[in-house]
Amino acid sequence: MKKYETYKAHLQQLADIRYAAALLQWDQETYIPKKGTLHRSRQLATLAGIAHELATDPKLGDLLEALSKDSSLSEREKVNIKESLRDYKKQQKYTKAFVEEQSRCISQSFHAWQQAREENNFSIFAPHLEQLVKLKREEAEMVGYEDHPYDALLDHYEPGCKTADLTVLFQDVKQQLVDFVKTISEQPQNNDAVMFKHYAHQQQWDFGIELLQQMHYDFDAGRQDLSAHPFTTSFGPKDVRVTTRVNENDLNEMIWSTIHEGGHALYEQGLTTEDYGLPTGEAISLSIHESQSRLWENNVGRGRAYWESNYKTLQQLFPQNLGEVDLAAFYKAMNIVKPSLIRTNADELTYHFHVLIRFEIEKALMEGTIEVKDLPSYWNARYKEYLNIEVPTDTQGVLQDIHWSHGSFGYFPTYSLGSFYAAQFYAQALIEIPALEAEIRAGNMLPLLQWLRENIHQHGKLYTSEELCQKITGEKLNFKYFMDYARKKYTALYNLQTVAV
């Protein structure tokens, strides 16, 4: 076991370096002064280089090869060695110079993206994005792939996921979800004007804190701050931080970003502290991570039972806006289905058209069939085609997401995968906890959290996404669960049952 303890110490030292870098990145997106950005890029690049050296140390490789043949290890330990060896071989394909260059480029790109958004000018961000796309194309060739260069990038976030598989999945989205949304659009639209009255910043913030507390987010192991784009950062299960965005003229933004990030944070806080730095102490994949945020945001947070518990509190905070609005009207207002410009503000059905657009763009960028300079026009054309809306500005269009400034190509598809996993997991939770909706209605989120802790959080990377889904639900990911959920909910909200078929 001495070799395993040596391996564990090495992985935990590597985690220390990576989490130190993550803390600098968190600060970069929350509190850093404008003049601190130049040196921050250098600091992050240095830490990235040190982490790369640790991750590719030949002594670690020899240790992993020896441990991979050790039959005395427990199943959990064997998984750790298998995953670490896989990652080691992958990291070996990168040079330290490439890692440092990519880190520098990402840090500089983030600030260029912020400035471009503020000035509504894509050309400010474009040269940085061009460099990132160039590096990502190089990375795909460096890592290698069988069928499509985009596969190499997808593997970072969803191990084993293929571009061809996603193409099939999004074809299901086009064939089933598009028609259902079209049916909804043919009905009289519900009124959501109440969501866009003036809601004071501080009262919104206070309500968001209450929602996180109700979800059992541990504030002794985290905090919430403001950022341009809501996100969750973990430095280990005992320090998981979230951010939100408050728009005084749109109540949706704070509510959904807070619950969404809270779902991510609960997953991180539920990982085992004993496995800090090891694969079994890390989330399985981005799609499973997203399943946690989407389950809380949509299946719970956008559900009627949830607001039977929370609506009175919201009414008391904003009596002028909501005092005369009953729960049924508010429930309809927050569940409007209609095309929109901003992905993070989209309803839970048309949301997947936003993801589809980004998937097609990233795939084309990696193929080289489009270039960065073409992105605004390409983006705007896709929004017209899939959502039938005109994009008025770069900030509301191609500059709306932070992901590309982070170099996160291959990330977006996990949002849809996560929503589909969430529907399947929640359907199983309803079977195993018959009183779940009643508990949520009473404001008790603990039974659901405990179910998630037991079935998902505690396992880390013990299983693949597919294996976990099979273990929990008895079958692989099935788009049917999402469509069943969508049809049941929105048939009632839009009175579709009264429509002759």
C-alpha positions in Angstrom: 0.0 0.0 0.0 3.0 2.3 0.3 3.0 2.8 -3.5 -0.7 3.7 -3.4 0.0 6.3 -0.6 2.8 7.8 -2.7 0.5 8.0 -5.7 -2.2 9.6 -3.5 0.2 12.2 -2.1 1.3 13.1 -5.7 -2.2 13.5 -6.9 -3.2 15.6 -3.9 -0.1 17.9 -4.5 -1.3 18.3 -8.1 -4.8 19.2 -6.9 -3.3 21.8 -4.6 -1.6 23.5 -7.6 -4.8 23.3 -9.7 -7.0 24.6 -7.0 -4.6 27.5 -6.3 -4.9 28.4 -10.0 -8.7 28.1 -9.7 -8.7 30.5 -6.8 -6.8 33.1 -8.9 -9.3 32.5 -11.7 -12.2 33.0 -9.3 -10.7 36.3 -8.2 -10.1 37.2 -11.8 -13.8 37.0 -12.5 -15.0 38.6 -9.3 -12.8 41.1 -7.6 -9.5 41.7 -9.5 -8.7 45.3 -10.2 -8.4 46.2 -13.9 -4.6 46.7 -13.8 -4.0 43.3 -12.2 -4.9 41.4 -15.3 -1.4 41.4 -16.9 0.4 39.8 -14.0 -2.5 37.5 -13.4 -2.1 36.0 -16.8 1.6 35.3 -15.9 0.7 33.8 -12.6 -1.8 31.4 -14.0 0.5 30.4 -16.8 3.3 29.6 -14.3 0.9 27.5 -12.2 -0.3 25.7 -15.3 3.3 24.9 -16.2 4.0 23.5 -12.7 0.8 21.4 -12.8 1.7 20.1 -16.2 5.1 19.0 -14.9 3.6 17.2 -12.0 0.9 15.6 -14.2 3.5 14.3 -16.6 6.3 13.4 -14.2 7.9 10.0 -15.4 8.0 8.8 -11.8 4.2 9.1 -11.7 3.9 7.2 -14.9 6.1 4.4 -13.5 4.1 4.3 -10.3 0.8 4.2 -12.2 2.0 1.3 -14.4 3.1 -0.7 -11.4 -0.2 0.0 -9.5 -2.3 -0.9 -12.5 -1.0 -4.5 -12.1 -1.6 -4.6 -8.3 -4.5 -7.0 -7.7 -4.6 -6.3 -4.0 -6.2 -2.8 -4.5 -9.8 -2.2 -3.7 -12.3 -1.6 -6.5 -12.3 2.1 -5.7 -8.5 2.2 -5.7 -8.4 0.4 -9.0 -10.7 3.0 -10.6 -8.5 5.8 -9.3 -5.4 4.2 -10.9 -7.2 3.5 -14.2 -8.5 7.0 -14.5 -5.2 8.6 -13.4 -3.3 6.4 -15.9 -5.7 7.5 -18.7 -5.2 11.1 -17.7 -1.4 10.7 -17.5 -1.2 9.3 -21.0 -3.3 12.1 -22.3 -1.2 14.8 -20.5 1.9 13.3 -21.9 0.8 14.5 -25.3 1.0 18.1 -24.3 4.2 20.2 -24.1 4.8 22.5 -21.2 5.2 25.4 -23.7 1.8 24.7 -25.2 0.1 24.5 -21.8 1.6 27.8 -20.7 0.8 29.5 -24.0 -2.8 28.3 -23.8 -3.2 29.5 -20.2 -1.8 33.0 -21.1 -4.1 33.2 -24.1 -7.2 32.2 -22.0 -6.4 34.7 -19.3 -6.0 37.6 -21.8 -9.0 36.4 -23.8 -11.3 36.7 -20.8 -10.6 40.3 -20.3 -10.9 41.0 -24.0 -14.3 39.3 -24.0 -15.4 41.5 -21.0 -14.3 44.7 -22.9 -16.0 43.5 -26.1 -19.2 42.9 -24.2 -19.1 46.3 -22.6 -18.4 48.0 -25.9 -20.7 45.7 -27.9 -17.8 45.1 -30.4 -16.9 41.6 -31.4 -13.7 42.8 -33.2 -12.1 43.5 -29.8 -12.4 39.8 -28.9 -11.9 38.4 -32.3 -8.1 38.2 -32.5 -8.0 36.5 -29.1 -10.6 34.0 -30.1 -8.7 33.4 -33.4 -5.7 32.5 -31.3 -7.7 30.2 -29.1 -9.3 28.4 -32.0 -5.9 27.9 -33.5 -4.6 26.4 -30.2 -7.7 24.2 -30.0 -7.2 22.9 -33.5 -3.5 22.1 -32.6 -4.7 20.5 -29.4 -7.1 18.2 -31.2 -4.2 17.0 -33.5 -1.9 16.7 -30.5 -4.3 14.6 -28.5 -5.5 12.6 -31.5 -9.0 11.4 -32.5 -10.5 8.7 -34.7 -13.3 10.3 -36.6 -13.6 14.1 -36.0 -11.3 16.7 -34.4 -14.1 17.9 -32.2 -14.1 14.4 -30.5 -10.8 15.3 -28.9 -12.3 18.4 -27.2 -15.5 16.7 -26.2 -13.5 14.1 -24.3 -12.3 16.7 -21.8 -15.8 17.2 -20.6 -17.7 14.0 -21.5 -15.2 11.1 -21.8 -15.9 8.9 -24.7 -18.5 11.2 -26.2 -18.4 11.4 -30.0 -19.5 14.1 -32.4 -21.4 11.5 -34.4 -23.5 10.5 -31.3 -24.3 14.1 -30.6 -25.4 14.7 -34.1 -27.9 11.8 -33.7 -29.1 13.2 -30.4 -29.6 16.7 -31.7 -31.5 15.2 -34.6 -34.0 13.8 -32.0 -34.2 17.3 -30.6 -35.0 18.7 -34.0 -37.6 16.1 -34.8 -39.4 15.9 -31.5 -38.8 19.1 -29.5 -39.1 21.5 -32.5 -42.6 20.2 -33.3 -43.7 20.3 -29.7 -42.5 23.9 -29.3 -44.3 24.8 -32.6 -47.6 23.3 -31.1 -47.1 25.5 -28.0 -46.5 28.6 -30.2 -49.8 28.1 -31.9 -51.6 28.5 -28.6 -52.4 31.9 -26.9 -49.3 33.0 -25.0 -49.3 33.2 -21.2 -48.5 36.6 -19.7 -45.0 37.0 -18.2 -45.0 40.8 -17.8 -44.8 40.4 -14.0 -41.2 39.0 -14.3 -40.0 42.2 -15.9 -41.1 44.8 -13.4 -38.5 46.6 -11.2 -37.1 44.3 -8.5 -34.6 45.9 -6.1 -31.1 44.4 -6.1 -30.8 43.8 -2.4 -34.1 42.1 -1.9 -33.4 39.8 -4.9 -30.0 39.0 -3.4 -31.5 38.2 0.0 -34.1 35.9 -1.6 -31.4 34.1 -3.5 -29.5 33.4 -0.3 -32.7 32.0 1.2 -33.1 29.6 -1.8 -29.5 28.4 -1.4 -30.0 27.8 2.3 -33.3 25.9 1.6 -31.3 23.6 -0.8 -28.9 22.9 2.0 -26.0 24.6 0.3 -23.4 24.8 3.1 -22.3 28.5 3.5 -19.6 27.3 6.0 -18.1 25.6 3.0 -18.8 28.2 0.3 -20.0 31.7 -0.5 -22.0 33.6 -3.2 -20.8 36.6 -5.1 -21.7 38.5 -8.3 -20.1 38.0 -11.7 -20.8 38.8 -15.3 -21.6 35.2 -16.0 -22.8 33.0 -13.1 -20.5 30.1 -12.3 -19.4 27.6 -9.7 -15.8 27.1 -8.6 -14.6 24.3 -6.3 -11.3 24.2 -4.3 -12.4 20.9 -2.7 -15.7 19.8 -1.0 -15.2 22.2 1.9 -14.8 25.3 -0.3 -17.3 25.5 -3.2 -18.2 29.0 -4.3 -21.0 30.2 -6.5 -21.8 33.5 -8.3 -25.1 34.9 -9.6 -26.2 37.8 -11.7 -28.9 40.3 -10.6 -30.9 42.2 -13.1 -33.3 44.6 -11.5 -35.6 44.5 -14.5 -35.7 40.8 -15.0 -36.5 38.5 -12.0 -35.7 35.4 -14.0 -31.9 36.0 -14.1 -31.2 35.9 -10.3 -33.7 33.1 -9.5 -32.5 30.6 -12.2 -28.8 31.3 -12.0 -28.9 31.0 -8.2 -30.7 27.7 -8.2 -28.7 26.4 -11.2 -25.3 27.2 -9.6 -26.6 25.9 -6.3 -27.2 22.5 -7.9 -23.6 22.4 -9.2 -22.3 23.4 -5.8 -24.2 20.7 -4.0 -22.6 18.1 -6.2 -19.1 19.4 -5.3 -19.9 19.7 -1.6 -21.2 16.1 -1.7 -17.9 14.6 -3.0 -15.9 12.7 -0.4 -13.2 14.7 1.4 -11.1 11.5 1.9 -10.7 11.3 -1.9 -9.5 14.9 -2.3 -7.4 15.1 -5.5 -8.3 11.6 -6.7 -10.7 10.6 -9.5 -13.2 9.2 -7.0 -13.2 12.7 -5.4 -14.1 14.4 -8.6 -17.3 14.8 -10.7 -17.8 12.1 -13.3 -18.4 14.4 -16.3 -19.8 17.8 -17.2 -23.1 16.2 -18.3 -23.6 14.6 -14.9 -22.6 17.9 -13.3 -25.1 19.7 -15.5 -27.7 17.1 -14.6 -27.5 18.3 -11.0 -27.9 22.0 -11.8 -30.7 21.3 -14.3 -32.5 19.0 -12.0 -32.6 21.6 -9.3 -33.3 24.5 -11.6 -35.9 22.9 -13.9 -37.4 19.8 -12.4 -37.6 21.3 -8.9 -37.2 25.1 -9.2 -39.6 25.6 -12.1 -42.1 23.2 -10.6 -45.4 24.2 -9.0 -44.6 22.4 -5.7 -41.5 24.4 -5.2 -43.3 27.7 -5.5 -46.1 26.5 -3.2 -43.4 26.7 -0.6 -41.6 29.8 -1.7 -44.0 32.2 -3.4 -45.4 33.8 -0.2 -41.8 34.8 0.8 -41.3 36.4 -2.7 -44.6 38.2 -2.5 -43.7 39.6 0.9 -40.4 40.9 -0.5 -42.1 42.6 -3.5 -45.7 43.3 -2.4 -46.2 46.1 -5.0 -45.3 43.8 -7.9 -46.6 40.4 -6.7 -49.2 41.2 -4.0 -52.1 40.9 -6.4 -50.6 38.1 -8.6 -51.7 34.6 -7.6 -49.5 31.5 -7.6 -51.1 30.1 -10.8 -50.4 33.3 -12.7 -46.8 33.5 -11.4 -46.3 29.8 -12.3 -47.3 30.4 -15.8 -45.3 33.6 -16.1 -42.0 31.9 -15.1 -42.6 29.0 -17.4 -43.2 30.9 -20.7 -42.0 29.1 -23.8 -40.9 31.4 -26.5 -37.8 32.1 -28.5 -35.2 34.4 -26.8 -31.8 35.8 -27.5 -29.9 34.8 -24.4 -29.2 31.1 -23.7 -29.0 31.5 -19.9 -32.4 33.2 -19.8 -34.0 30.8 -22.2 -37.0 28.6 -21.2 -36.2 24.9 -20.6 -37.4 23.8 -24.0 -36.0 26.3 -26.5 -32.8 26.3 -24.4 -31.7 23.3 -26.4 -31.9 25.2 -29.7 -29.3 27.5 -28.2 -27.1 24.6 -27.4 -27.6 23.1 -30.9 -26.4 26.3 -32.5 -23.2 26.4 -30.4 -22.6 22.7 -31.1 -22.8 23.3 -34.8 -20.6 26.4 -34.6 -17.9 24.6 -32.6 -17.9 21.6 -34.8 -17.5 23.8 -37.9 -14.7 25.8 -36.3 -12.8 22.6 -35.6 -13.4 21.4 -39.1 -12.2 24.7 -40.5 -15.4 25.2 -42.5 -16.0 28.6 -40.8 -13.5 31.0 -39.3 -13.7 33.4 -36.4 -14.3 36.4 -38.6 -17.5 34.8 -39.9 -19.0 34.1 -36.5 -21.3 37.1 -36.0 -23.0 36.5 -39.4 -23.1 32.7 -38.9 -24.5 33.1 -35.4 -27.2 35.5 -36.5 -28.2 33.3 -39.4 -28.6 30.3 -37.1 -30.7 32.3 -34.6 -33.0 33.3 -37.4 -33.2 29.7 -38.7 -33.8 27.9 -35.5 -35.5 30.5 -33.3 -36.8 32.9 -35.9 -35.4 36.0 -34.1 -33.1 38.8 -35.2 -29.9 39.4 -33.2 -29.6 43.1 -32.6 -26.1 43.4 -31.0 -22.9 41.4 -30.6 -23.4 41.5 -26.8 -26.8 39.8 -27.1 -25.4 37.5 -29.8 -22.0 36.0 -30.3 -20.5 37.6 -27.2 -23.1 36.4 -24.7 -21.3 33.3 -23.4 -18.0 33.3 -21.4 -17.0 29.7 -22.4 -15.0 30.5 -25.5 -12.9 33.1 -23.7 -12.1 30.2 -21.3 -11.1 28.0 -24.1 -14.0 25.7 -23.2 -14.7 24.2 -26.7 -16.7 21.0 -26.3 -18.5 22.1 -23.2 -21.9 23.3 -24.6 -23.3 19.9 -25.6 -23.1 18.8 -21.9 -25.8 21.3 -21.1 -28.4 19.4 -23.2 -27.0 16.0 -22.1 -27.3 17.2 -18.5 -31.0 18.3 -18.9 -31.8 14.9 -20.4 -30.0 13.0 -17.6 -31.8 15.3 -15.1 -35.3 14.3 -16.4 -34.4 10.6 -16.2 -32.9 10.9 -12.7 -35.8 12.9 -11.4 -38.3 10.4 -12.7 -36.5 7.7 -10.8 -36.3 9.8 -7.6 -40.1 10.2 -7.8 -40.5 6.4 -7.9 -38.1 5.8 -5.0 -39.4 8.8 -2.9 -43.2 8.6 -3.3 -43.7 11.7 -1.1 -41.0 13.8 -2.8 -43.4 16.4 -4.3 -45.1 16.7 -1.0 -41.8 17.3 0.8 -40.8 20.0 -1.8 -44.2 21.6 -1.3 -43.5 21.8 2.4 -40.1 23.4 1.7 -38.1 20.2 2.7 -35.4 19.6 0.1 -33.4 17.2 2.3 -34.9 13.9 1.0 -34.0 14.8 -2.6 -30.5 16.0 -1.6 -29.9 12.8 0.4 -31.1 10.7 -2.6 -28.6 12.6 -4.9 -25.8 12.2 -2.3 -26.4 8.5 -2.1 -26.9 7.8 -5.8 -24.6 10.3 -7.5 -22.4 12.6 -5.4 -20.5 10.1 -3.3 -19.3 8.0 -6.2 -17.0 10.5 -7.9 -15.7 8.9 -11.0 -16.3 5.3 -9.8 -18.6 4.9 -12.8 -18.9 6.4 -16.2 -21.9 8.6 -17.0 -23.5 5.8 -18.9 -22.8 3.2 -16.2 -24.2 5.6 -13.5 -27.4 6.2 -15.5 -27.8 2.4 -15.9 -27.1 1.8 -12.2 -29.7 4.4 -11.1 -32.5 4.1 -13.7 -31.9 0.6 -15.1 -31.2 1.9 -18.6 -29.0 4.2 -20.7 -29.7 7.8 -21.3 -33.1 8.0 -23.0 -34.4 11.2 -24.5 -38.0 9.9 -24.0 -37.9 11.0 -20.3 -37.2 14.6 -21.1 -40.0 14.6 -23.7 -42.4 12.9 -21.3 -41.6 15.5 -18.7 -42.0 18.4 -21.2 -45.2 17.2 -22.6 -46.9 16.6 -19.2 -45.9 20.0 -17.8 -46.5 22.2 -20.8 -49.6 20.5 -22.0 -51.2 21.6 -18.7 -49.6 25.1 -18.8 -50.8 25.8 -22.3 -54.0 23.9 -22.2 -52.9 21.7 -25.1 -55.2 18.9 -24.0 -58.1 20.9 -25.2 -56.7 21.0 -28.7 -58.1 18.4 -31.1 -55.5 16.0 -32.5 
